[in-house]
């Protein structure tokens, strides 16, 4: 092995260790393929439904119950 090959292997290992350290420390370093789904879900606002929408759903359910009762 030449010196340049050894140095490139060491550099690759250092990069891997830095990524592992960032994951453990959660420093916020952007890593390729790191999911952010958990943080996004916490910040989503609650969904609300209008009174008109609730009334339409209730009417449809009553219609289904009536059809089943027949």
Phi, psi and omega per residue, in radians:
X1 nan 2.375 3.119
X2 -1.499 2.910 -3.128
X3 -1.103 -0.671 -3.119
X4 -1.170 -0.635 3.094
X5 -1.155 -0.734 3.120
X6 -1.090 -0.768 -3.138
X7 -1.129 -0.669 3.125
X8 -1.185 -0.643 3.073
X9 -1.136 -0.703 3.114
X10 -1.134 -0.752 3.124
X11 -1.080 -0.699 3.117
X12 -1.133 -0.716 3.124
X13 -1.154 -0.669 3.098
X14 -1.099 -0.735 3.120
X15 -1.090 -0.737 3.112
X16 -1.105 -0.742 3.139
X17 -1.162 -0.644 3.107
X18 -1.149 -0.674 3.084
X19 -1.137 -0.729 3.128
X20 -1.115 -0.713 3.130
X21 -1.128 -0.708 3.124
X22 -1.109 -0.687 3.113
X23 -1.137 -0.738 -3.116
X24 -1.217 -0.763 -3.092
X25 -1.390 -0.306 -3.095
X26 0.892 0.979 -3.105
X27 -1.397 -0.062 -3.125
X28 1.504 0.140 3.102
X29 -1.143 2.303 -3.126
X30 -1.351 2.122 3.095
X31 -1.993 2.573 3.141
X32 -1.118 2.305 3.083
X33 1.377 0.177 -3.128
X34 -1.406 2.096 -3.087
X35 -1.290 2.542 3.093
X36 -2.060 0.222 -3.025
X37 -1.032 -0.640 -3.084
X38 -1.143 -0.778 -3.113
X39 -1.179 -0.629 -3.118
X40 -1.187 -0.709 -3.095
X41 -1.144 -0.582 -3.122
X42 -1.187 -0.498 -3.052
X43 -1.656 0.016 -3.122
X44 -1.262 2.398 3.077
X45 -1.285 2.736 3.107
X46 -1.202 2.542 3.087
X47 -1.458 2.419 3.114
X48 -2.109 2.690 -3.135
X49 -2.129 2.422 -3.142
X50 -1.271 2.812 3.106
X51 -1.086 -0.627 3.120
X52 -1.131 -0.727 3.113
X53 -1.121 -0.752 3.093
X54 -1.082 -0.699 -3.139
X55 -1.136 -0.714 3.117
X56 -1.121 -0.735 3.122
X57 -1.132 -0.745 3.136
X58 -1.109 -0.721 3.135
X59 -1.136 -0.705 3.131
X60 -1.143 -0.688 3.124
X61 -1.164 -0.724 3.098
X62 -1.063 -0.673 3.116
X63 -1.129 -0.719 3.100
X64 -1.126 -0.731 3.122
X65 -1.097 -0.738 -3.141
X66 -1.113 -0.718 3.132
X67 -1.129 -0.650 -3.135
X68 -1.270 -0.566 -3.118
X69 -1.210 -0.487 -3.080
X70 -1.088 nan nan
